[in-house]
Amino acid sequence: MAIYRNWFSSQIARNRLPTFAVTRGSASIDGVTRVHPDCVLGLPDARADIARALREASRLRADDQDRTARIAEHTGALRAHLVTLAAIADRACDTVDRMTDRHARGLQVDFSPLTAHDAAIASNPAGRIAAFLMQRAINAIGSGFGSSSIAEQIAASRALYETLGEASRYHAEELSRTVETIKFIGGSTDNEAG
């Protein structure tokens, strides 16, 4: 009984709310004031105030869940666009590998097939961040494509697309974790945005 009494006393002390006992013969607990039931029954009815407060709390929770769901949805969509960017980058790397093979065999190398991959990157809703994701490779290339040999241009192209693929996959994975965290915080358990 002492554990029970101590738990109540600590809760009452922590919350600092007036607490009353109206039952006869109830345990004596520090912080609990014994009163006759008529004293409590004579107080104004608080049910309407309690109901109003509960409705407000419920509305706020619903608003938070709605915002959380929208954030998870948009973050999940960005993640999907990054996964697509990674796939485009992988296809571009395959194209560059074929170009490397042609160059190694002494055949003419045509860079125009990369134009389709570049167009796909540019048309991706996350394409605007592609240059940001490729910044490390862009910095490494330095002076640009025009002044380099064919082999250097091919290597630079491969570095750009490879960096885009790696960065897109990394950020997509991080966003996947972020979406799960957002859903957990928001109380959602479905997988609609991931």
C-alpha positions in Angstrom: 0.0 0.0 0.0 2.9 2.4 0.7 4.1 2.1 -2.9 0.6 3.0 -4.2 0.4 5.9 -1.8 3.9 7.2 -2.7 3.1 7.0 -6.4 0.0 9.2 -5.9 1.9 11.6 -3.7 4.7 12.0 -6.2 2.2 12.6 -9.1 0.3 15.1 -7.1 3.5 17.0 -6.1 4.8 17.0 -9.7 1.5 18.2 -11.3 0.6 20.6 -8.5 -3.1 20.1 -9.1 -5.7 20.2 -6.3 -6.7 16.6 -5.6 -9.6 15.6 -3.4 -10.8 12.3 -1.9 -14.5 11.9 -1.5 -14.8 8.3 -0.5 -15.1 7.4 3.1 -12.3 5.3 4.5 -9.9 6.2 1.6 -6.2 5.9 2.2 -4.4 9.0 3.6 -2.2 10.3 0.8 0.0 13.4 1.1 -1.4 16.1 -1.2 -5.0 14.7 -1.2 -7.6 16.7 0.7 -10.5 14.7 2.1 -13.9 16.4 1.5 -17.5 15.4 1.9 -19.1 14.4 -1.4 -21.6 17.3 -1.1 -18.7 19.8 -1.4 -17.7 18.4 -4.8 -21.3 18.0 -6.0 -21.9 21.6 -5.2 -19.2 22.8 -7.6 -20.2 24.1 -11.0 -20.5 21.3 -13.6 -17.2 21.2 -15.5 -18.3 18.6 -18.1 -19.0 21.1 -20.8 -15.5 22.7 -20.3 -13.9 19.3 -20.3 -15.7 18.3 -23.5 -14.7 21.5 -25.2 -11.1 21.1 -24.2 -11.1 17.5 -25.5 -12.7 18.6 -28.8 -10.0 21.3 -29.2 -7.2 18.8 -28.4 -8.7 16.3 -30.9 -8.9 19.1 -33.6 -5.2 20.0 -32.9 -4.2 16.4 -33.1 -6.1 16.0 -36.4 -4.4 19.2 -37.8 -1.0 17.8 -36.8 -1.7 14.5 -38.4 -2.8 16.2 -41.6 0.3 18.3 -41.7 2.5 15.3 -40.9 0.8 13.3 -43.6 1.4 16.1 -46.2 5.1 16.4 -45.1 5.5 12.6 -45.4 3.8 12.6 -48.8 6.0 15.3 -50.2 9.2 13.9 -48.7 8.2 10.5 -50.1 7.7 12.0 -53.6 11.1 13.7 -53.5 12.6 10.3 -52.5 10.9 8.7 -55.5 12.3 11.4 -57.8 15.8 10.8 -56.4 15.4 7.0 -57.0 14.5 7.8 -60.6 17.5 10.1 -60.9 19.7 7.3 -59.7 18.3 5.0 -62.3 18.8 7.6 -65.0 22.4 8.0 -63.8 23.0 4.3 -63.9 21.7 4.1 -67.5 24.0 7.0 -68.4 26.9 5.2 -66.9 26.1 2.2 -69.0 26.1 4.5 -72.1 29.5 5.9 -71.0 30.8 2.4 -70.6 29.9 1.6 -74.2 31.6 4.8 -75.2 34.7 3.8 -73.3 34.7 0.4 -75.0 34.3 2.1 -78.5 37.2 4.5 -77.7 39.4 1.6 -76.4 38.8 -0.3 -79.7 39.8 2.9 -81.7 36.2 3.5 -82.9 34.6 6.9 -83.2 32.8 8.0 -80.0 29.5 9.8 -80.2 28.5 11.8 -77.2 24.9 12.5 -78.5 23.3 9.5 -76.7 24.1 11.3 -73.4 21.8 14.1 -74.5 18.7 11.8 -73.8 20.0 11.1 -70.3 20.6 14.7 -69.7 17.1 15.6 -70.9 15.7 12.9 -68.6 17.6 14.4 -65.6 16.4 17.9 -66.5 12.8 16.8 -66.8 12.8 15.0 -63.5 11.0 17.1 -60.8 14.2 16.7 -58.7 16.4 17.6 -61.7 17.0 21.0 -60.3 19.0 19.6 -57.5 21.1 17.3 -59.8 23.8 19.9 -60.2 24.0 20.2 -56.4 24.3 16.4 -56.1 27.1 16.3 -58.8 29.0 19.3 -57.4 32.0 17.1 -56.2 32.5 15.7 -59.7 31.9 19.1 -61.3 34.6 20.6 -59.1 37.0 17.7 -59.9 36.6 18.2 -63.6 37.6 21.8 -63.3 38.1 23.4 -66.7 35.3 21.6 -68.5 34.9 19.2 -71.4 35.9 21.3 -74.4 39.7 21.4 -73.7 40.1 17.7 -72.7 40.9 14.6 -74.8 38.2 12.2 -75.7 39.3 9.8 -72.9 39.2 12.6 -70.4 35.8 13.7 -71.6 34.5 10.2 -71.3 36.0 9.8 -67.7 34.5 13.2 -66.7 31.1 12.2 -68.0 31.3 8.9 -66.1 32.3 10.8 -62.9 29.3 13.1 -63.3 26.8 10.4 -63.7 28.3 8.1 -61.2 28.3 10.9 -58.6 24.7 11.8 -59.4 23.7 8.1 -58.9 25.6 7.7 -55.7 24.3 11.0 -54.2 20.7 10.3 -55.3 20.8 6.9 -53.8 22.3 8.2 -50.5 19.7 11.0 -50.2 16.8 8.8 -51.2 17.8 6.4 -48.4 18.1 9.2 -45.9 14.7 10.5 -47.0 13.2 7.1 -46.6 14.4 7.1 -43.0 13.0 10.6 -42.6 9.6 9.6 -44.0 9.5 6.7 -41.5 10.4 9.0 -38.6 7.8 11.6 -39.7 5.1 8.8 -39.9 6.1 7.5 -36.5 6.0 11.0 -34.9 2.6 11.6 -36.6 1.2 8.3 -35.4 0.8 6.9 -39.0 1.6 3.3 -39.7 0.7 3.1 -43.4 3.3 3.2 -46.2 1.6 5.5 -48.7 4.5 8.0 -48.9 7.5 5.8 -48.6 
